[in-house]
Amino acid sequence: MTIQLDDQAIHDLHYDEIKQVLKDEPFAAFLGMKLTNLGPGTAEAVLIPDDRMLNTHGTVHGAIIFSLADYVFAAASNSYGKTAVGVTTNVNFISAGKRGKTLTANAKEIKKNHKLAWYKIDVQSENELIATMEAMVYRKSHYFVKQDK
């Protein structure tokens, strides 16, 4: 008999497996992003930008900042072991990031229902807010972890 668990129970029961799947995200690993915190509907990751991540003005390229924000968005929205895929994002670039200065992105779930969820993401550099993102996912019916034990 399969017992249907709620999102929080699945997160708690399969936390280690969920975190490992999200830590092993290939593009994040390619860029050197590190998932430092994962909770139900929340995530934090860091990145130290190097010379390859700069734009022609010598500051962190917007695509790098977006990628870090997108990574924590993906981690937070998939933190329940249920496949979630991005539908829309809106990014505001507020200040420039600098080479060698740690970027920290935090995602927080604002609201979710059976099919959709909304997130607020902040990216900081040395405690200065450099970007914000608002994002929405579609929550598929597929789980990438088993729902029963």
Beta strands, then each sheet from edge to edge (+ up, - down):
strand 1: 34-39
strand 2: 42-47
strand 3: 82-93
strand 4: 103-112
strand 5: 116-125
strand 6: 128-143
sheet 1: 1+ 2- 4+ 5- 6+ 3-
end
